[in-house]
Amino acid sequence: MAVNTTEPVYWLNWRFLLCVLWVYSCMALACFLIWKYEGPSSRGSNGDDGGDREEAPSRAGPGVVYLEDCWKPCLEEIHPGWLLAFRLVAFFILASLLLVDIITDGWSIFLYYTQWTFLLVTLYFGLGSLLSIYGCYQYAYKTSGDGSDLIGSGADRGSYIIAPTVESAYDHVIKSPCYSKIHGGQEIAGFWGYLFQIMFQTNAGAVLITDLVFWLILYPFLAHNEYDMNFILIGTHSINVVFLVGDAALNKLHFPWFRIAYFLLWTGLFVNVQWIIHANVSIWWPYPFLDLTFPSAPVWYLVVALLHFPCYALFTLVLRLKHSVLESWFPQTYVK
């Protein structure tokens, strides 16, 4: 017998209070980590925030993101165009699969965390493609002869040549609002660069917890009979992690531990949206353990909350393996 989730009695019980405790404890921890560590100069570093506006603090915080890290490959001999090509291919395949999923099953697919994460991964590769296009533009300009080369050649001939500027409206879109901050000779990323880094680390945990929970918990134990194995179902629970690991193997992005905060907030946002929807409309739950009438619901909420940490750690281990392999195979050209 279906239970009406809009009735107050559905929510006013000890199971819901425990679930609220688990969810909001994780979100509070996430907010603290962001407050303490996020940004070029965080409260967790000893930099002086009162310095020149054009210069970043002498000691950057653990959350600093450099603009070139968003588009440069981790090996110097790899042209940025290859990373761009990979991101474009990933974006179009993921977007196509998501579109087919929407056409087949309708917009109700976005009740599922899987589709939330799949959409976020797709947007990550879309934004990454734009940043890589910008990076290839910068790379082509520098390798074809930068401003200093042009000025030098003009001086040798006894003439003064003004170097062409590479600033454009596209530059300002990419760099704003943190444009012109420099640390250690590297330009600090603006809004889009930080958003890209945050999406990368949010996806890193989200794709693993999505696929692991589906293949190890939901499909074999809780909802085996509810899923009809097909190309779309298998693809949305596998191809996202394949492309993300591939991008991680190629890119130069760092992976500071504190950005697990965004992963926790992403899942917390999903759960809160589910609660709001079900408090107003009595519909089915996308996952059995989210249903608060489920006797072990608080236990499952806690288990899934705790799973965030090993899933995030697993992706960290993948990146450490990458660093170890590339440092030993390409010691001269690997850029950490």
C-alpha angles and dihedrals in degrees: 000000000000117000121223105240093193092068115101091228089065091063104031099080140096094259092062092045091054092048090050089051093053095045099045094042088059092046092049090051089050093052091050092052092049092047092050103040113016123108137033090290112031133180087249092065132066097234121133111243092194096073132110113313091227093056128061117229116284090248113044121213123245090259098062115130120197118213096230091054088068094064110016120096117233093245119065094217092059112091114229086236090074091056089047091051092049092050093048092050091047092048095051094045093047093044091049093050091048091049092051089049091053093047092048101044105015131233091308088086087081089071084078125083088219092065092043089056094041090054091048091051090049091051089047091058091043092054090040090055091054092049090047091051088053090047093050089051090053092044093051091049093050096044093046090055127296128223095274091056092051093048091047094051091049092051091052089058093047095252134107117235122188110224114237114250122235093205113121139152087270090057092054092049091052097043104038135138097014094039119148099024111132130190125178091347092304126110115240114231123251130221097303093047092052091045089052092051092048091049090050094054094040090052091046092066098030097056091049096048090045095052097037094049091047098046098035104034117012103040100041100036118013110029109010094137094048096065126075107201109233139145095271095048093048092043096051090051098047119017094064093062091044093056094042093051088047091053091046089053091055105035132081098223119134123229111216111188097230093070089078077092091079091049089054092047091048092056092040090054091051092051092047091051089051091051092049093048094048093045088059103031126034103224137137122287116244091221124034095225092057090066106100092211088064103107094225096040095120090050092051092046089053093045093051091046091053091046089068091074100053091041091054091044090051091057089047089055090051090055092046089052088051091051092048094049097044094045090054096042099037107024094156101047105028111111111202 
